[in-house]
């Protein structure tokens, strides 16, 4: 039997507009008893369902921010 994941959203940093059942959020999340990490994934309106996502440490998020600053969109 699969173990239930316990997550606590400590802070919502960015909420992206959604066009369907899910919208993406960048949150500071504590998964179980682990240290909080930054988490980017899709959530439904009441946060009872989520999509696959990625978690980043603060150092990884800083690198991503710096690298994205050089992109020409």
Rosetta blueprint (number, residue, H / E / L):
1 X L
2 X L
3 X L
4 X L
5 X L
6 X L
7 X E
8 X E
9 X E
10 X E
11 X E
12 X E
13 X E
14 X E
15 X E
16 X L
17 X L
18 X L
19 X L
20 X L
21 X L
22 X L
23 X E
24 X E
25 X E
26 X E
27 X E
28 X E
29 X E
30 X E
31 X E
32 X L
33 X L
34 X L
35 X L
36 X L
37 X E
38 X E
39 X E
40 X E
41 X E
42 X E
43 X E
44 X L
45 X L
46 X L
47 X L
48 X L
49 X L
50 X E
51 X E
52 X E
53 X E
54 X E
55 X E
56 X E
57 X L
58 X H
59 X H
60 X H
61 X H
62 X H
63 X H
64 X H
65 X H
66 X H
67 X H
68 X H
69 X L
70 X L
71 X L
72 X L
73 X L
